[in-house]
């Protein structure tokens, strides 16, 4: 099976799972998502099977009938690890397409559980190495020790996770190359992925209602900088990102009522395009349709035939002000945003 071009970092939530399911088959074939369970603070291990994400996890597993991905629980509390390991191992065992994930900063119990799952099912393991700031050379030794536990018989994937890469972090590419220079020689990695998030964390006072806002895609530019570095491994790097949510969205707990405002999102070559919309009140429908029209009328808009994300934006823009049909809610806006983003990224990568 060919290794993926693109690794979207996604939460185990309905909007993300439906976005993955609704991209076109050729786009999905080029992707391998890194799925993340949300935090469950204080939940007893015996109650994890009743967690709100449990049913959605089953649907994520069902979505991976042909193509691989990784499954991680990065926010697991120490007491929850044995129960979560059993749940994740079950997901891996049913199709062997969802690979377990561990990392050098994880506890011994979590590392052992992930490696045992990889060994039992022959699926390999993802090693997620965080580089939130400057590269710490001591991490190399910790990764080497983890690889020693894995042994030569378990395929290993390097998931180098830079976290947020915004314009305020211009040296991220250099730090990533320092990390790769140290980690790449440690073993014959099956896949080497550079993950980063470039979508801004929007706040209420950051955006003006009904006005398009553009944020540079610093993470995308960083990846191209790395590819052009001339390293012997650079041409084999796979690209990964956090789609159209900020990195911090993964750690948000589920629940709560709908926010008073939301975002429509679109991705173009050098920019993320955002537009703030109302999520309540008598002007809600007009606000959402106006934002959809602004995006639809962009010179860079790829047209409704580009994918389900553009189709949704077109239908929303063309709808009547007297009816809210097709205006959606926050999960619909995220789903449409992720579909158009994932589709566009894969097509860009296929073009080289």
Buried (B, 14 or more C-beta within 10 A) or exposed (E): EEBBBBBBBBBBBBBBBBBBBBBEEEBBBBBBBBBBBBBBEEBEBEEBEEBEBEEBBBEBBEBBEEBBBBBBBBBBBEEBBEBBBBBBBEBBEBBBBBBBBBBBBBEEEBBBBBBBBBBEBEBBBBBBBBBEEEBBEEBBEBBBEBBEEBEEEBBBBBBBBBBBBBEEBEEBBBBBBBBBBBBBEBBEBBBBBBBBBBBBEBEEEEBEEBEBBEBBBBBBBBBEBBBEBEBEBBEEBBBBBBBBBBBEBBEBEEEEEEEEBBBBBBBBEEBBBBBBBBBEEEBBBBBBBBBBBBBBEEEEBBEBEBBBBBBBBBBBBEBEEEEBEBBBBBBBBBBBBBBBBBBBBBBBBEEE
